[in-house]
Amino acid sequence: MTSLESLREATVAYSQRMGIEEMFRDFKKGGYNLESTGLEAERLLALVLLITFAYTVGVAARRVATLNNNTI
């Protein structure tokens, strides 16, 4: 059930949500293992920013490779 007007809108919204869910999973328990760092306050924020940057670069590289019909 959705409040979106078309199947296309609902599919795009769901796809974006799943991407966000996967990102949070990666941050918490995936390769980044953020929960086990034991960091607090400013150091935790700095690490989150660094991970966010690295994750964004990885996603962008994958999209470029997909557009160029290459694989990473």
N, C-alpha and C positions, 0 to 999 in steps of 0.2 A: 504494500500500500504506500502511495506517495502523493504528495501535493503538487508534484511537477506535472506539467501539462502533456508531455509527450514521452514516449518510450526512449527516444534519443536523449532527452534531458535527464531522465532517470538513470540511464546507462552511464552517461558522462559523470553525473554526480556520484554514483556508486563506485565507478572506477577511481575517481579522485579520493574518495573515502578509503578505499582499499589501499591506495598508495600511501596515505597517511598512516593507516594502521600498520603497514609493513615497515614504514620508517620508525615508528615508535617501538615496534618489536626489535628491530635491528639496534636501536639505541639502547634499549633496556637489557636484552638478553642475547642479542645476536653478536656479531663480530666485535662490536664496540664495548659490550658488557659494562655499560655505564653504571648500573646499580652496584657493582662490586668495587667501585673505585674508592668509596669511603670519603670522597671529597665533599666539602661544604662551601657555601657562600661563593666568594669571588673565584676560587679555583674551580668549583663545579661549573659556574657560569662560563668561564674561559674554556673549559673542556667541551661543554655543550656547543659553544660557538664554533670551536675547531671541528668537532664532529659534524655539525650542520654544514659547514663549508665543504668538508671532505665528501659528505653524502651528496651534496648538491653537484659537486664536480663529477662524481661518479654517475649520477643520473643524467647529467648533461652529456657526458661522454657516450653513454649508452644510447641516448636519443640521436646524437650525431651519427654514431655508427649505424643505427637502424635506418636513418634517412639515407645514408650512403650505401646501404645494403651490405655492410660489413658486420662482423660480429666481434664482440669483446669477450 
